[in-house]
């Protein structure tokens, strides 16, 4: 199994669309990229911890590649808005790929360049950060599989 970590706004919706991908074996909502150990949702939501709301997933690279996961990531959020996804505003909702190895970094940079040149986001400035993974902090249990527990539709809709 391999690990990937993405931030694309509110983690509830990201978790839901990632969970539906064949080859993804586990998904957890959490926080990454900040300066506070073991942050709470309230602290991250306040916007002063530096953390992003993220999903960390395990996937079987024989079934789904990291590049295929990124294609879904680019499709289900707006990578052109700085610190904002829809009505969620703040650095905790930033678009970010936290890479776990050099290959993930290369693939993330390549796909970022590709989407800025072709397709739906062509000609737009892609502001997505591509940075090394740091400590992943699990979000509180009530955030895990939130839409599944509450039978709500996703707040992340595909752009293309």
Secondary structure, DSSP 8 states (H G I E B T S, - for coil): -EEEEEEESSHHHHHHHHHTSTTEEEEEEEEESSSSTT--HHHHHHT-S--EEEEEEEE-TTTS-HHHHHHHHHHSS-TTSTTEETTEESGGG-EEEEESSHHHHHHHHHHHHHHHHSSTTTTS----EEEE----EE--GGGTTHHHHHT---S-----
